[in-house]
Amino acid sequence: MGLSSSRDAAQPASPASEPVIVHKPATTSHHVAAETPQQQAAPAYPPVLKGKVYAITGGASGIGYGTAQMLSSRGATVCIADIDPRAMKAAEDYFTQQDAPFMISRVDVSKRAQVDAWIDSVIKEYGRLDGAANVAGVIGKVHGLTAVEDMEDDEWDKIIAVNLTGTMYCMRAEIRNLVQGGSIVNVSSIHGVRGFARHSAYDASKHGIIGLTKAAAQEVGDRGIRVNAVGPGSIYTPLMQKEWDEKGLKEGPEATSSAIRRYGTVEETASVLAFLLGPESSFISGSTYMVDGAWS
C-alpha cells in the first residue's frame, strides 16, 4: 500500500535525551541573518526563504530529505532530525558540498525528551524557527499482513508512538517556538483518508495525523501560524524499497492504483511541502493536500 514516510525508525535510538548534533553554519554567527551567503542546490529557485529556519523530521532520506533539499535551495537553513547514521552522513556531505547552513541531529521522535532537546538546540543555534515538516514515520513489520484481530500490542504501540504521538511531540515543541506567521506541514498518507485491510495500525496513525492537523490549525490561527497535511500515495522512497526487499518483491502493485499509472517521486511530493511551508500558501491552513495521482 502507499507509503507516506521517508524514514523507518526501526534502528535503535540514541539512549541519551540530548540529540547528537552535527552542524555546519554558513557564517560565524549562530543566528541566521538575512544576508547569510550560500550556494543554492540544483534545481535553483529564487531565495524566497533566505534567513528562515525550518525543522524537518525524517529529513535524511526520502520525502524528508527531498523537502530539506528543496527548502535549502530556496535559501532556508534546514535543521534535520533522523536516526539512520548512514543517511545522516550522506545528508551532511550533501549540505556541506552545497555550502548551505544546516544542522543534523539524531532524534527518536517517539521520545519526548529528545524532541524537546532537538527543538531547543535549533533555537539556541539559530535564534528562531519559521516552520517545520514532520515526515518521520514507520510502517511496521506487519504492514499489509495482519488483521485487527491478530494485532500484537507491541506492534500497535510502536506504530502509534512514532507516527502519531511522535508527530504530536514535534508539533507541540514546534508551536511553542514558532515565529508569528510560521507554518507546519505534517505528512499523513493515502492511508489517512482511506482504510485498507491488514493495515489497521498504520491507517489509524495516519488518520490521526489529519485530525491532529485540523485541530491545531484551529488553535493557532490567531497567531498567524498555519498547519497543513500532505497525503502521499505511492511515492518511491527508500522505505518503499525496504518493504519490497523484505517481502521479496521486485515492486509493489500500487502503481496501477493511481490514475496516472506510475509511482510518484520524492521531488513531486517535496514540492507540495515546500509550497505549504512557503509564503505562496499564506491563506491555506487546516487542509490536506493529496499527492496520489487521483488514487483517493
C-alpha positions as a LaTeX table, in Angstrom:
\begin{tabular}{lrrr}
\hline
Residue & $x$ (\AA) & $y$ (\AA) & $z$ (\AA) \\
\hline
Met1 & 0.00 & 0.00 & 0.00 \\
Gly2 & 1.00 & 3.62 & $-0.36$ \\
Leu3 & 3.72 & 4.81 & 1.93 \\
Ser4 & 3.99 & 8.30 & 3.30 \\
Ser5 & 7.10 & 8.12 & 5.43 \\
Ser6 & 10.66 & 8.71 & 4.45 \\
Arg7 & 12.37 & 7.01 & 7.33 \\
Asp8 & 11.78 & 3.73 & 9.14 \\
Ala9 & 12.71 & 4.31 & 12.78 \\
Ala10 & 13.39 & 0.64 & 13.48 \\
Gln11 & 17.04 & 1.32 & 14.22 \\
Pro12 & 17.88 & 1.80 & 17.91 \\
Ala13 & 17.57 & 5.38 & 19.04 \\
Ser14 & 20.20 & 7.27 & 20.93 \\
Pro15 & 19.73 & 6.44 & 24.63 \\
Ala16 & 20.50 & 9.97 & 25.75 \\
Ser17 & 17.80 & 12.60 & 25.97 \\
Glu18 & 20.07 & 15.13 & 24.27 \\
Pro19 & 20.18 & 14.76 & 20.47 \\
Val20 & 23.51 & 14.10 & 18.78 \\
Ile21 & 24.11 & 17.15 & 16.63 \\
Val22 & 26.29 & 17.76 & 13.61 \\
His23 & 26.08 & 21.25 & 12.17 \\
Lys24 & 27.94 & 23.49 & 9.74 \\
Pro25 & 26.74 & 27.09 & 9.94 \\
Ala26 & 27.40 & 29.05 & 6.80 \\
Thr27 & 28.62 & 32.05 & 8.79 \\
Thr28 & 30.46 & 32.62 & 12.04 \\
Ser29 & 27.22 & 33.83 & 13.65 \\
His30 & 24.93 & 31.17 & 15.05 \\
His31 & 21.86 & 33.30 & 14.41 \\
Val32 & 20.56 & 33.35 & 10.86 \\
Ala33 & 20.80 & 36.74 & 9.20 \\
Ala34 & 19.08 & 37.76 & 6.01 \\
Glu35 & 22.45 & 38.39 & 4.35 \\
Thr36 & 23.77 & 34.86 & 5.01 \\
Pro37 & 25.73 & 33.84 & 1.88 \\
Gln38 & 25.14 & 30.40 & 0.46 \\
Gln39 & 25.15 & 28.47 & $-2.77$ \\
Gln40 & 21.87 & 27.05 & $-3.96$ \\
Ala41 & 21.44 & 23.40 & $-4.83$ \\
Ala42 & 20.17 & 22.33 & $-8.23$ \\
Pro43 & 17.50 & 22.92 & $-9.32$ \\
Ala44 & 17.89 & 26.56 & $-8.36$ \\
Tyr45 & 14.98 & 28.61 & $-7.05$ \\
Pro46 & 14.72 & 32.27 & $-6.03$ \\
Pro47 & 15.94 & 32.60 & $-2.42$ \\
Val48 & 12.47 & 33.44 & $-1.08$ \\
Leu49 & 13.21 & 31.62 & 2.20 \\
Lys50 & 16.55 & 33.30 & 2.87 \\
Gly51 & 17.01 & 33.96 & 6.57 \\
Lys52 & 14.33 & 31.44 & 7.60 \\
Val53 & 14.89 & 28.28 & 9.66 \\
Tyr54 & 12.99 & 25.03 & 9.18 \\
Ala55 & 12.95 & 21.81 & 11.19 \\
Ile56 & 12.44 & 18.55 & 9.28 \\
Thr57 & 11.96 & 15.13 & 10.87 \\
Gly58 & 12.92 & 12.11 & 8.81 \\
Gly59 & 14.97 & 14.65 & 6.92 \\
Ala60 & 17.91 & 12.49 & 5.84 \\
Ser61 & 16.02 & 10.20 & 3.47 \\
Gly62 & 13.11 & 10.05 & 1.06 \\
Ile63 & 10.42 & 12.73 & 1.26 \\
Gly64 & 12.03 & 14.43 & 4.25 \\
Tyr65 & 15.40 & 14.67 & 2.54 \\
Gly66 & 13.82 & 15.94 & $-0.66$ \\
Thr67 & 11.99 & 18.59 & 1.34 \\
Ala68 & 15.17 & 19.65 & 3.13 \\
Gln69 & 17.00 & 19.95 & $-0.18$ \\
Met70 & 14.20 & 22.00 & $-1.73$ \\
Leu71 & 13.93 & 24.37 & 1.24 \\
Ser72 & 17.70 & 24.78 & 1.29 \\
Ser73 & 17.75 & 25.54 & $-2.44$ \\
Arg74 & 15.31 & 28.38 & $-1.73$ \\
Gly75 & 17.64 & 29.91 & 0.82 \\
Ala76 & 16.45 & 28.36 & 4.09 \\
Thr77 & 18.51 & 26.95 & 6.93 \\
Val78 & 17.45 & 23.33 & 7.45 \\
Cys79 & 17.57 & 21.51 & 10.79 \\
Ile80 & 17.21 & 17.79 & 10.17 \\
Ala81 & 16.22 & 15.10 & 12.67 \\
Asp82 & 16.77 & 11.46 & 11.75 \\
Ile83 & 18.06 & 8.22 & 13.26 \\
Asp84 & 19.87 & 6.48 & 10.41 \\
Pro85 & 23.60 & 7.24 & 10.73 \\
Arg86 & 24.38 & 6.42 & 7.10 \\
Ala87 & 21.59 & 8.61 & 5.77 \\
Met88 & 22.61 & 11.39 & 8.14 \\
Lys89 & 26.21 & 11.23 & 6.92 \\
Ala90 & 25.07 & 11.38 & 3.29 \\
Ala91 & 22.90 & 14.41 & 4.08 \\
Glu92 & 25.77 & 16.06 & 5.94 \\
Asp93 & 28.03 & 15.56 & 2.92 \\
Tyr94 & 25.40 & 16.99 & 0.57 \\
Phe95 & 24.73 & 20.18 & 2.50 \\
Thr96 & 28.43 & 20.69 & 3.19 \\
Gln97 & 29.10 & 20.46 & $-0.54$ \\
Gln98 & 26.33 & 22.99 & $-1.18$ \\
Asp99 & 27.90 & 25.33 & 1.40 \\
Ala100 & 24.43 & 25.68 & 2.91 \\
Pro101 & 23.59 & 26.33 & 6.58 \\
Phe102 & 22.26 & 23.19 & 8.23 \\
Met103 & 22.04 & 21.13 & 11.40 \\
Ile104 & 21.60 & 17.37 & 11.61 \\
Ser105 & 20.52 & 15.72 & 14.86 \\
Arg106 & 19.91 & 12.10 & 15.79 \\
Val107 & 16.41 & 12.12 & 17.28 \\
Asp108 & 13.85 & 9.41 & 18.00 \\
Val109 & 10.58 & 11.30 & 17.60 \\
Ser110 & 8.76 & 8.84 & 19.87 \\
Lys111 & 10.87 & 10.14 & 22.78 \\
Arg112 & 9.55 & 13.44 & 24.10 \\
Ala113 & 12.82 & 14.45 & 25.78 \\
Gln114 & 14.77 & 14.00 & 22.56 \\
Val115 & 12.26 & 16.02 & 20.54 \\
Asp116 & 12.22 & 18.86 & 23.07 \\
Ala117 & 16.03 & 18.92 & 23.27 \\
Trp118 & 16.28 & 18.99 & 19.48 \\
Ile119 & 13.96 & 21.98 & 19.06 \\
Asp120 & 15.71 & 23.74 & 21.96 \\
Ser121 & 19.02 & 23.21 & 20.15 \\
Val122 & 17.60 & 24.75 & 16.97 \\
Ile123 & 16.52 & 27.87 & 18.86 \\
Lys124 & 19.84 & 28.08 & 20.68 \\
Glu125 & 21.79 & 27.75 & 17.44 \\
Tyr126 & 19.75 & 30.00 & 15.15 \\
Gly127 & 17.50 & 32.07 & 17.38 \\
Arg128 & 14.26 & 31.33 & 15.52 \\
Leu129 & 12.01 & 28.70 & 13.96 \\
Asp130 & 9.93 & 29.63 & 10.92 \\
Gly131 & 8.42 & 26.29 & 10.02 \\
Ala132 & 8.57 & 22.52 & 10.30 \\
Ala133 & 7.91 & 19.43 & 8.24 \\
Asn134 & 7.03 & 16.38 & 10.31 \\
Val135 & 7.83 & 13.50 & 7.99 \\
Ala136 & 9.36 & 10.76 & 10.17 \\
Gly137 & 7.40 & 7.55 & 10.47 \\
Val138 & 7.40 & 3.77 & 10.35 \\
Ile139 & 5.22 & 1.23 & 8.57 \\
Gly140 & 5.90 & $-1.61$ & 10.99 \\
Lys141 & 6.66 & $-5.27$ & 10.46 \\
Val142 & 3.09 & $-6.39$ & 9.73 \\
His143 & 2.16 & $-3.79$ & 7.10 \\
Gly144 & $-0.36$ & $-5.48$ & 4.83 \\
Leu145 & $-0.11$ & $-8.77$ & 6.70 \\
Thr146 & $-2.04$ & $-8.66$ & 9.99 \\
Ala147 & $-5.75$ & $-8.15$ & 10.67 \\
Val148 & $-7.03$ & $-6.25$ & 13.70 \\
Glu149 & $-7.93$ & $-9.48$ & 15.48 \\
Asp150 & $-4.33$ & $-10.67$ & 15.20 \\
Met151 & $-2.58$ & $-7.39$ & 16.01 \\
Glu152 & 0.07 & $-7.61$ & 18.74 \\
Asp153 & 0.16 & $-4.82$ & 21.31 \\
Asp154 & 3.87 & $-4.14$ & 20.81 \\
Glu155 & 3.48 & $-3.63$ & 17.07 \\
Trp156 & 0.45 & $-1.36$ & 17.50 \\
Asp157 & 2.18 & 0.67 & 20.21 \\
Lys158 & 5.32 & 1.21 & 18.14 \\
Ile159 & 3.49 & 2.47 & 15.05 \\
Ile160 & 1.25 & 4.81 & 17.03 \\
Ala161 & 4.18 & 6.01 & 19.16 \\
Val162 & 6.30 & 7.04 & 16.18 \\
Asn163 & 3.72 & 8.13 & 13.62 \\
Leu164 & 1.05 & 9.80 & 15.74 \\
Thr165 & 2.44 & 10.51 & 19.21 \\
Gly166 & 5.78 & 11.46 & 17.66 \\
Thr167 & 4.07 & 13.94 & 15.37 \\
Met168 & 2.26 & 15.43 & 18.37 \\
Tyr169 & 5.53 & 15.72 & 20.34 \\
Cys170 & 7.11 & 17.54 & 17.41 \\
Met171 & 4.14 & 19.83 & 16.83 \\
Arg172 & 3.96 & 20.76 & 20.50 \\
Ala173 & 7.62 & 21.74 & 20.66 \\
Glu174 & 7.48 & 23.50 & 17.30 \\
Ile175 & 4.35 & 25.54 & 18.03 \\
Arg176 & 5.83 & 26.75 & 21.30 \\
Asn177 & 8.79 & 28.17 & 19.40 \\
Leu178 & 7.41 & 29.21 & 16.00 \\
Val179 & 7.60 & 32.81 & 14.93 \\
Gln180 & 4.42 & 34.72 & 14.13 \\
Gly181 & 3.21 & 33.52 & 10.76 \\
Gly182 & 5.08 & 30.21 & 10.89 \\
Ser183 & 3.96 & 27.05 & 9.12 \\
Ile184 & 3.85 & 23.34 & 9.94 \\
Val185 & 3.27 & 20.52 & 7.49 \\
Asn186 & 2.57 & 17.00 & 8.74 \\
Val187 & 2.93 & 14.01 & 6.44 \\
Ser188 & $-0.08$ & 11.72 & 6.51 \\
Ser189 & $-0.82$ & 9.29 & 3.66 \\
Ile190 & $-3.43$ & 7.81 & 1.35 \\
His191 & $-3.89$ & 5.65 & 4.46 \\
Gly192 & $-5.06$ & 8.78 & 6.27 \\
Val193 & $-8.15$ & 9.17 & 4.09 \\
Arg194 & $-8.90$ & 5.54 & 3.22 \\
Gly195 & $-8.93$ & 2.26 & 5.10 \\
Phe196 & $-7.03$ & $-0.78$ & 3.87 \\
Ala197 & $-7.41$ & $-4.32$ & 5.18 \\
Arg198 & $-4.47$ & $-5.54$ & 7.27 \\
His199 & $-3.11$ & $-2.02$ & 7.71 \\
Ser200 & $-5.05$ & $-1.05$ & 10.84 \\
Ala201 & $-2.26$ & 0.45 & 12.94 \\
Tyr202 & $-0.74$ & 2.41 & 10.08 \\
Asp203 & $-4.17$ & 3.59 & 8.90 \\
Ala204 & $-5.10$ & 4.69 & 12.42 \\
Ser205 & $-1.86$ & 6.61 & 12.85 \\
Lys206 & $-2.22$ & 8.43 & 9.53 \\
His207 & $-5.91$ & 9.24 & 10.06 \\
Gly208 & $-4.88$ & 10.62 & 13.44 \\
Ile209 & $-2.33$ & 12.94 & 11.88 \\
Ile210 & $-5.05$ & 14.58 & 9.78 \\
Gly211 & $-7.24$ & 15.07 & 12.85 \\
Leu212 & $-4.29$ & 16.48 & 14.78 \\
Thr213 & $-3.54$ & 18.84 & 11.91 \\
Lys214 & $-7.10$ & 20.17 & 11.72 \\
Ala215 & $-7.35$ & 20.69 & 15.48 \\
Ala216 & $-4.03$ & 22.52 & 15.72 \\
Ala217 & $-4.88$ & 24.74 & 12.75 \\
Gln218 & $-7.95$ & 25.98 & 14.64 \\
Glu219 & $-5.92$ & 26.60 & 17.79 \\
Val220 & $-3.04$ & 28.64 & 16.38 \\
Gly221 & $-4.60$ & 30.56 & 13.51 \\
Asp222 & $-4.90$ & 33.72 & 15.58 \\
Arg223 & $-1.10$ & 33.78 & 15.75 \\
Gly224 & $-0.84$ & 33.59 & 12.00 \\
Ile225 & 0.51 & 30.04 & 12.25 \\
Arg226 & $-0.68$ & 27.63 & 9.59 \\
Val227 & $-0.88$ & 23.85 & 9.95 \\
Asn228 & $-1.50$ & 21.58 & 6.98 \\
Ala229 & $-1.01$ & 17.96 & 6.00 \\
Val230 & 0.18 & 16.17 & 2.88 \\
Gly231 & $-1.16$ & 12.75 & 1.93 \\
Pro232 & 1.25 & 10.91 & $-0.37$ \\
Gly233 & 0.09 & 7.86 & $-2.27$ \\
Ser234 & 2.65 & 5.53 & $-3.81$ \\
Ile235 & 5.83 & 7.56 & $-3.70$ \\
Tyr236 & 9.02 & 5.70 & $-4.46$ \\
Thr237 & 11.29 & 6.09 & $-1.42$ \\
Pro238 & 13.93 & 4.01 & 0.37 \\
Leu239 & 11.21 & 2.98 & 2.82 \\
Met240 & 9.10 & 1.57 & 0.00 \\
Gln241 & 12.12 & $-0.25$ & $-1.42$ \\
Lys242 & 12.83 & $-1.71$ & 2.02 \\
Glu243 & 9.30 & $-3.10$ & 2.19 \\
Trp244 & 9.68 & $-4.70$ & $-1.24$ \\
Asp245 & 13.01 & $-6.22$ & $-0.25$ \\
Glu246 & 11.58 & $-7.65$ & 2.98 \\
Lys247 & 8.69 & $-9.23$ & 1.08 \\
Gly248 & 10.85 & $-10.47$ & $-1.80$ \\
Leu249 & 9.07 & $-8.25$ & $-4.33$ \\
Lys250 & 10.57 & $-6.52$ & $-7.34$ \\
Glu251 & 7.94 & $-3.82$ & $-6.89$ \\
Gly252 & 4.53 & $-3.38$ & $-5.31$ \\
Pro253 & 1.14 & $-3.24$ & $-7.01$ \\
Glu254 & 0.38 & 0.36 & $-6.11$ \\
Ala255 & 1.42 & 1.91 & $-9.43$ \\
Thr256 & $-1.76$ & 0.60 & $-11.02$ \\
Ser257 & $-3.87$ & 2.23 & $-8.28$ \\
Ser258 & $-3.01$ & 5.71 & $-9.49$ \\
Ala259 & $-4.97$ & 7.18 & $-12.38$ \\
Ile260 & $-1.61$ & 8.35 & $-13.72$ \\
Arg261 & $-0.37$ & 4.73 & $-13.62$ \\
Arg262 & 3.03 & 5.29 & $-12.11$ \\
Tyr263 & 4.73 & 5.92 & $-8.80$ \\
Gly264 & 5.15 & 9.46 & $-7.63$ \\
Thr265 & 8.57 & 10.89 & $-6.95$ \\
Val266 & 10.13 & 12.39 & $-3.87$ \\
Glu267 & 10.57 & 15.67 & $-5.73$ \\
Glu268 & 6.88 & 15.85 & $-6.66$ \\
Thr269 & 5.92 & 15.37 & $-3.03$ \\
Ala270 & 8.57 & 17.66 & $-1.58$ \\
Ser271 & 7.42 & 20.47 & $-3.86$ \\
Val272 & 3.99 & 20.39 & $-2.20$ \\
Leu273 & 5.54 & 20.52 & 1.27 \\
Ala274 & 7.75 & 23.42 & 0.21 \\
Phe275 & 4.71 & 25.25 & $-1.18$ \\
Leu276 & 2.79 & 24.81 & 2.08 \\
Leu277 & 5.79 & 25.94 & 4.12 \\
Gly278 & 6.42 & 28.99 & 1.95 \\
Pro279 & 4.79 & 32.41 & 1.50 \\
Glu280 & 2.75 & 31.34 & $-1.55$ \\
Ser281 & 0.30 & 29.42 & 0.69 \\
Ser282 & $-0.29$ & 32.18 & 3.25 \\
Phe283 & $-4.09$ & 31.65 & 3.45 \\
Ile284 & $-4.05$ & 27.84 & 3.47 \\
Ser285 & $-4.45$ & 26.10 & 6.81 \\
Gly286 & $-6.20$ & 23.00 & 8.14 \\
Ser287 & $-6.04$ & 21.37 & 4.71 \\
Thr288 & $-4.78$ & 18.01 & 3.49 \\
Tyr289 & $-3.15$ & 18.01 & 0.08 \\
Met290 & $-3.22$ & 14.59 & $-1.56$ \\
Val291 & $-0.22$ & 13.69 & $-3.72$ \\
Asp292 & $-1.53$ & 10.38 & $-5.01$ \\
Gly293 & $-2.32$ & 10.63 & $-8.72$ \\
Ala294 & $-6.09$ & 10.55 & $-8.03$ \\
Trp295 & $-5.88$ & 7.30 & $-6.03$ \\
Ser296 & $-8.04$ & 8.73 & $-3.26$ \\
\hline
\end{tabular}
